[in-house]
Amino acid sequence: MLKKREYIFWISMFCGLSLLLLSVGTVYDLQIDCSLYNPENGFARFLQDYGEVPRFALWGPAAAVLYATREWECETAVALIDNLRRKKGGLSEKSKQTLLKIANWGFGVGFLILGYFSWQKLIRNVVKRWFSDETKETVLYTVFLVTVILVVDVLAAYFAKRKISEKTLRALKPLAYGGIVFGILYRVSIDPMKNLVERTRFYEMLTVYDDRAFTMFTPWYQKGFGGSSFPSGHTASGAALFLSLTLCDTLDCCKNKERLFFLLSWGYTWLLGFTRMIMGRHFLSDVAAGALLGFLFAIAARELFVRRTAKKLGLVA
């Protein structure tokens, strides 16, 4: 595990670079996109379709892990109720067992439902590339999609419960909650910021509005003419890969590999951001802001849950 000073150094380096690129983009956004724009680039198109997988792929497996380890939630819920009734003598052993059964059923159904909506985002984004727009409007397509999501949800929960060791599941539980925390932070931040700034994308100026003089271009700190360019959601989603640092806290095979995970996550995040500029979907300042926000979401999820709460609750040693 990294020493505190080195850990802070890595965090500071990423934040510093992001802010530096945000500053550069503030001045040269338009010129950079004009130089890089190449929407026919196959690799950039591939990452446009599948680059957000680090965020989408978190929630489904997270729900499966939580389903398989729900005994902890059940015991915690019953213990909380018992403490609330402590003045009246607490719960009887029979009442505790009854509540445990109810909680086990309730959390089980709850995590399966969470799994359905969690897998839905990933599967929809993969499957929709295989069908035409006309097909996606049919009832048959909807039934097919719902069936696939249900099957994946149930099989993932079954596989996690039956095929993964209790030790491994316990080690993955903090990452599961970390992924959910990341998703919540993403939802309450990225979309509202897009709606607030309304920055027009580079490619929209060319292909939608035929604005060859780029009169609709605005810096990120000004209200735009309509759009969702700032910040880059793809880049923020790519930064979800930084949650892999959580594995260094819980899995023996990943201990002392934080530098490697930092570098891999760092490289993927900026590679994804670079391809967003090639596609004309974002400017450098959009990418820098998205990377910074996604990184901070991942670090916050790790620090708030894994480093503190999970230890207090006994989820990690």
C-alpha positions as CSV (number, residue, x, y, z in Angstrom):
1,M,0.0,0.0,0.0
2,L,1.2,3.5,-0.9
3,K,2.4,5.6,2.0
4,K,0.2,8.6,2.7
5,R,2.7,11.1,1.3
6,E,3.0,9.2,-2.1
7,Y,-0.8,8.7,-2.2
8,I,-1.4,12.4,-1.9
9,F,1.3,13.0,-4.5
10,W,-0.5,10.9,-7.1
11,I,-3.8,12.6,-6.3
12,S,-2.2,16.0,-6.6
13,M,-0.5,15.1,-9.8
14,F,-3.7,14.1,-11.5
15,C,-5.7,17.1,-10.2
16,G,-2.8,19.4,-11.2
17,L,-2.6,18.0,-14.7
18,S,-6.4,18.2,-15.1
19,L,-6.4,21.9,-14.0
20,L,-3.5,22.7,-16.3
21,L,-5.2,21.1,-19.3
22,L,-8.4,23.0,-18.3
23,S,-6.4,26.2,-18.5
24,V,-4.9,25.3,-21.8
25,G,-8.3,24.4,-23.2
26,T,-9.8,27.7,-22.0
27,V,-7.5,29.4,-24.4
28,Y,-7.1,26.9,-27.3
29,D,-10.2,24.8,-27.2
30,L,-11.4,25.6,-30.7
31,Q,-7.9,25.4,-32.4
32,I,-7.3,22.0,-30.8
33,D,-10.5,20.5,-32.0
34,C,-10.0,22.0,-35.5
35,S,-6.6,20.2,-35.6
36,L,-7.8,16.8,-34.2
37,Y,-11.3,16.4,-35.8
38,N,-11.5,13.2,-37.6
39,P,-14.9,11.5,-37.1
40,E,-13.9,8.6,-39.4
41,N,-11.2,7.4,-37.0
42,G,-12.2,3.8,-36.2
43,F,-10.6,3.6,-32.8
44,A,-12.2,6.8,-31.7
45,R,-15.6,5.6,-32.9
46,F,-15.1,2.3,-31.0
47,L,-14.4,4.2,-27.8
48,Q,-17.3,6.4,-28.4
49,D,-19.5,3.3,-28.5
50,Y,-17.9,1.3,-25.6
51,G,-15.6,3.7,-23.8
52,E,-18.0,4.2,-20.9
53,V,-17.9,0.6,-19.9
54,P,-15.9,1.2,-16.7
55,R,-18.9,3.0,-15.3
56,F,-21.7,0.9,-16.8
57,A,-20.0,-2.3,-15.9
58,L,-19.7,-1.4,-12.2
59,W,-23.4,-1.5,-11.2
60,G,-24.5,-4.9,-12.5
61,P,-21.7,-6.9,-10.8
62,A,-22.0,-4.7,-7.8
63,A,-25.7,-5.7,-7.4
64,A,-24.7,-9.4,-7.8
65,V,-22.1,-9.1,-5.0
66,L,-24.5,-7.3,-2.7
67,Y,-27.1,-9.9,-3.3
68,A,-24.6,-12.7,-2.5
69,T,-23.4,-10.9,0.7
70,R,-26.7,-9.5,2.0
71,E,-26.4,-11.3,5.3
72,W,-24.4,-8.3,6.5
73,E,-27.1,-5.9,5.6
74,C,-29.7,-8.2,7.2
75,E,-27.7,-8.5,10.5
76,T,-27.0,-4.7,10.5
77,A,-30.7,-3.9,10.0
78,V,-31.9,-6.2,12.8
79,A,-29.1,-5.0,15.1
80,L,-30.3,-1.4,14.5
81,I,-33.9,-2.3,15.3
82,D,-32.7,-4.1,18.4
83,N,-30.8,-1.1,19.6
84,L,-33.8,1.2,19.0
85,R,-35.8,-1.1,21.3
86,R,-33.1,-1.5,23.9
87,K,-35.0,0.6,26.4
88,K,-37.9,-1.9,26.2
89,G,-35.6,-4.8,26.7
90,G,-34.6,-5.3,23.0
91,L,-35.8,-8.0,20.7
92,S,-36.4,-11.6,21.7
93,E,-34.4,-14.3,19.9
94,K,-37.5,-15.4,18.1
95,S,-38.2,-11.9,16.9
96,K,-34.6,-11.5,15.7
97,Q,-34.8,-14.7,13.6
98,T,-38.2,-13.7,12.1
99,L,-36.8,-10.2,11.2
100,L,-33.7,-11.8,9.7
101,K,-35.8,-14.0,7.4
102,I,-37.9,-10.9,6.4
103,A,-34.7,-8.9,5.8
104,N,-33.1,-11.7,3.9
105,W,-36.1,-11.8,1.5
106,G,-36.4,-8.0,1.3
107,F,-32.7,-7.3,0.6
108,G,-32.6,-10.3,-1.8
109,V,-35.5,-8.9,-3.9
110,G,-34.1,-5.4,-3.5
111,F,-30.7,-6.2,-4.9
112,L,-32.2,-8.3,-7.7
113,I,-34.3,-5.3,-8.7
114,L,-31.2,-3.1,-8.4
115,G,-29.4,-5.6,-10.6
116,Y,-32.0,-5.4,-13.3
117,F,-31.7,-1.6,-13.6
118,S,-27.9,-1.8,-13.2
119,W,-27.4,-4.4,-16.0
120,Q,-29.9,-2.6,-18.2
121,K,-27.6,0.4,-18.8
122,L,-24.7,-1.8,-19.9
123,I,-26.7,-4.2,-22.0
124,R,-28.7,-1.5,-23.7
125,N,-25.6,0.3,-24.7
126,V,-24.1,-2.9,-26.1
127,V,-27.1,-4.4,-27.8
128,K,-28.4,-1.2,-29.4
129,R,-25.4,-1.3,-31.7
130,W,-26.6,-4.5,-33.2
131,F,-30.1,-3.5,-34.4
132,S,-31.5,-0.8,-36.7
133,D,-33.6,2.1,-35.3
134,E,-36.7,0.5,-36.9
135,T,-36.1,-2.8,-35.1
136,K,-35.6,-1.0,-31.7
137,E,-39.1,0.4,-32.0
138,T,-40.8,-3.0,-32.1
139,V,-42.4,-4.9,-29.2
140,L,-40.3,-8.0,-30.0
141,Y,-37.1,-6.0,-29.5
142,T,-38.4,-4.8,-26.1
143,V,-39.3,-8.3,-25.0
144,F,-35.9,-9.6,-26.2
145,L,-34.1,-6.9,-24.3
146,V,-36.0,-7.4,-21.1
147,T,-35.5,-11.1,-21.2
148,V,-31.7,-10.8,-21.7
149,I,-31.5,-8.3,-18.8
150,L,-33.5,-10.6,-16.5
151,V,-31.4,-13.7,-17.4
152,V,-28.1,-11.9,-16.9
153,D,-29.3,-10.4,-13.6
154,V,-30.4,-13.8,-12.2
155,L,-27.4,-15.7,-13.5
156,A,-25.0,-13.1,-12.2
157,A,-26.6,-13.2,-8.7
158,Y,-26.6,-17.0,-8.8
159,F,-23.0,-17.2,-9.9
160,A,-21.8,-14.7,-7.3
161,K,-23.7,-16.6,-4.5
162,R,-22.7,-20.2,-5.6
163,K,-19.4,-19.9,-7.4
164,I,-17.4,-17.2,-5.7
165,S,-15.8,-17.8,-2.3
166,E,-17.1,-15.9,0.7
167,K,-13.6,-14.4,1.2
168,T,-13.5,-13.0,-2.3
169,L,-17.1,-11.7,-2.0
170,R,-16.3,-10.0,1.2
171,A,-13.3,-8.3,-0.4
172,L,-15.4,-7.2,-3.4
173,K,-18.2,-5.7,-1.3
174,P,-16.5,-2.3,-0.7
175,L,-15.9,-2.0,-4.4
176,A,-19.6,-2.8,-5.0
177,Y,-20.7,0.0,-2.7
178,G,-18.0,2.3,-4.1
179,G,-19.4,1.7,-7.6
180,I,-22.8,2.7,-6.4
181,V,-21.5,5.8,-4.7
182,F,-19.6,6.8,-7.9
183,G,-22.8,6.3,-9.9
184,I,-24.8,8.6,-7.6
185,L,-22.1,11.3,-7.6
186,Y,-22.0,11.1,-11.4
187,R,-25.7,11.5,-11.7
188,V,-26.1,14.4,-9.4
189,S,-23.2,16.3,-10.9
190,I,-22.5,15.6,-14.6
191,D,-26.0,16.0,-16.2
192,P,-26.9,19.1,-14.1
193,M,-23.7,20.7,-15.2
194,K,-24.3,19.9,-18.8
195,N,-27.8,21.4,-18.5
196,L,-26.4,24.5,-16.8
197,V,-23.6,25.3,-19.2
198,E,-25.4,24.2,-22.4
199,R,-22.2,24.3,-24.5
200,T,-22.6,23.4,-28.1
201,R,-20.4,20.5,-29.3
202,F,-17.8,21.0,-32.0
203,Y,-19.3,18.5,-34.4
204,E,-22.8,20.0,-34.0
205,M,-21.5,23.4,-35.2
206,L,-20.3,21.7,-38.4
207,T,-23.0,19.0,-39.1
208,V,-26.1,20.3,-37.4
209,Y,-25.9,24.1,-37.6
210,D,-23.5,24.4,-40.6
211,D,-21.7,27.0,-38.5
212,R,-18.3,27.0,-40.3
213,A,-17.3,30.3,-38.7
214,F,-17.9,28.7,-35.3
215,T,-20.0,31.7,-34.1
216,M,-21.7,29.4,-31.7
217,F,-18.5,28.5,-29.9
218,T,-18.4,29.6,-26.2
219,P,-15.8,29.0,-23.5
220,W,-16.8,26.5,-20.8
221,Y,-17.4,29.2,-18.2
222,Q,-20.1,31.0,-20.3
223,K,-23.7,30.0,-21.1
224,G,-23.8,28.3,-24.5
225,F,-26.4,28.2,-27.2
226,G,-27.7,24.8,-26.4
227,G,-25.9,21.4,-26.1
228,S,-24.2,19.1,-23.6
229,S,-20.5,19.4,-24.3
230,F,-19.3,20.5,-20.9
231,P,-18.2,18.4,-19.0
232,S,-17.3,15.2,-20.8
233,G,-19.5,12.3,-19.4
234,H,-17.4,9.7,-21.3
235,T,-14.2,10.9,-19.7
236,A,-15.8,11.0,-16.3
237,S,-17.1,7.4,-16.9
238,G,-13.6,6.3,-17.9
239,A,-12.2,7.7,-14.6
240,A,-14.4,5.2,-12.8
241,L,-11.5,2.8,-13.5
242,F,-9.7,4.5,-10.6
243,L,-12.1,2.5,-8.3
244,S,-9.8,-0.4,-9.1
245,L,-7.6,1.1,-6.3
246,T,-10.2,-0.3,-4.0
247,L,-9.0,-3.8,-4.9
248,C,-5.6,-2.9,-3.4
249,D,-7.3,-2.5,0.0
250,T,-9.2,-5.8,0.0
251,L,-7.7,-8.4,-2.4
252,D,-4.3,-10.0,-1.5
253,C,-3.4,-10.4,-5.2
254,C,-3.7,-6.6,-5.7
255,K,-1.9,-5.4,-2.7
256,N,1.1,-3.1,-3.3
257,K,-0.1,-2.5,-6.9
258,E,-1.6,0.9,-6.5
259,R,1.0,2.6,-8.7
260,L,0.1,0.2,-11.6
261,F,-3.7,0.8,-11.1
262,F,-3.0,4.5,-11.0
263,L,-1.1,4.5,-14.2
264,L,-3.5,2.2,-16.1
265,S,-6.5,4.2,-15.0
266,W,-4.8,7.5,-15.7
267,G,-3.8,6.3,-19.2
268,Y,-7.3,5.0,-20.1
269,T,-9.0,8.2,-18.8
270,W,-6.9,10.5,-21.0
271,L,-6.9,8.2,-24.0
272,L,-10.7,8.2,-23.9
273,G,-10.7,12.0,-23.5
274,F,-8.4,12.3,-26.5
275,T,-10.7,10.3,-28.7
276,R,-13.6,12.5,-27.7
277,M,-11.8,15.5,-29.2
278,I,-11.0,13.5,-32.3
279,M,-14.7,12.8,-32.7
280,G,-15.5,16.4,-32.1
281,R,-17.8,15.5,-29.2
282,H,-15.8,17.5,-26.7
283,F,-13.2,20.2,-26.3
284,L,-10.1,19.9,-24.2
285,S,-11.6,21.8,-21.3
286,D,-14.7,19.5,-21.4
287,V,-12.4,16.5,-21.2
288,A,-10.2,17.9,-18.4
289,A,-13.2,18.8,-16.3
290,G,-14.8,15.3,-16.9
291,A,-11.5,13.6,-16.0
292,L,-11.1,15.7,-12.8
293,L,-14.7,15.1,-11.7
294,G,-14.6,11.4,-12.4
295,F,-11.3,11.0,-10.6
296,L,-12.6,12.9,-7.5
297,F,-15.8,10.8,-7.5
298,A,-13.7,7.6,-7.5
299,I,-11.3,8.9,-4.7
300,A,-14.3,10.1,-2.7
301,A,-16.0,6.7,-3.0
302,R,-12.8,5.0,-1.9
303,E,-12.0,7.4,1.0
304,L,-15.6,7.7,2.3
305,F,-16.6,4.1,2.2
306,V,-13.6,1.8,1.9
307,R,-11.0,3.6,3.9
308,R,-13.3,4.6,6.8
309,T,-16.8,3.2,6.9
310,A,-15.9,-0.3,5.6
311,K,-13.2,-0.7,8.2
312,K,-15.5,0.4,11.0
313,L,-18.2,-2.0,9.8
314,G,-15.7,-4.9,9.6
315,L,-15.9,-5.3,5.8
316,V,-12.2,-5.0,5.4
317,A,-9.4,-5.9,7.8
